[in-house]
Amino acid sequence: MGLSDVTHVESIQEKSQCALEEYVRNQYPSQPNRFGRLLLRLPSLRIVSSPVIEQLFFVRLVGKTPIETLLRDMLLSGSSYNWPYMPTVQRDRPISLHYNENGP
């Protein structure tokens, strides 16, 4: 399966990048280079398989639902996305990903 609408995909990528930049700049105002360093790390993440990423970050939140399905549903629904997926494991605290000053 390939891309059917390259322009649409590029638009979504641009919006995602802008949202990430805004988030990083708001959450870490004392680290002005953080966003750039994050972008530089992205190519190395391509070697990590989807199942590994799902297991590390999402299985506690959405169970066994493939990440591709979640992303597709979120992107197709625009800003009105409602999470139909219930977590399979109840957490007593939210997942928190911390950033090290020396890298993402």
N, C-alpha and C positions, 0 to 999 in steps of 0.2 A: 504494500500500500504506500503510495507516495502522496505528496502534497497536491491538493486539488485547487487551492487558492493561495498562491504564494504571497500575494499582497496582503491578504487577511492575516496570515500567519506572521508576517513581518510587522503588521500593525499591532498584533497582540504582544509580540516580543518587545516592541518599543514601549507599549503601555506597561508591561511587566517590569521592564528595566527602569522606567521613570518612577514607578511605585516603589521599587526596591531602593532607588536612590533617595527618594523622599523619606522613606522609613529610616534608612541608615543615617541620614543627616539629622533627622529629628531625634532619634534615639541615642546617637553618639556624637553630639555636637563638638565634643572636645577631640574627636578623631577625624579631622577633615580628609585624610587619605584613605580611610577605611573602605569607602565604596569602590575606589579604584583598585585597591588590593583584592577586594572580593571579585571584581570582574576579571582580574588576572588569574584567579584560581579556577574560574569556570571551565576552561579547556581540560584541565586535569580531572574534573569530575565526570567527563564523558566516558572514562574507562570503568566507572562504577556501574554495575548493572542495575536495572530498574528493580528487580526483586530485592537486592541488597538495600537500596534506598527505602523501599517500602517497609522492609523489616525493621530497619533502624529508626525510622521517623514516623511511620503512619500506622503500623499494625495495631498499636494500642488505641488509636483514635478511630479507625475505620474498619478494623477487622481485616478480612481477606479480600476486600474490594480492591481490584487492580488500580494503581494510581492513574493509569491512562483513562480509565472510566471516570474517576473523580475529576480529573483535569478537563476532560471533554465536557462533562456536565456543567462544571463551573463556567467554562468559556462560552458555551452555547447559551447559558441562561443570563449572561450579563451580570448586572449588579443585584439581581433578585434571587441569587442562589440560596436555597434552603438545604441544609445538610440533612439528607434523608438517611444517612448512614449513622447508626448508633454504635458507639464504642463497644468492643467485646470485653474490654477490661475497664472497670471503673478505677479512676486514679484519684488519690486523695490530694494531689497537687498537680498543677499544670506542667507540661513538658517545657523545659527551659533550655535553650541552646545558648551557651556563653561563647563570647568571642575573646580570644587572647590578643593582647596588644601586638604580638609578633606575627600574627596571621589569623585568617578566618578559622 
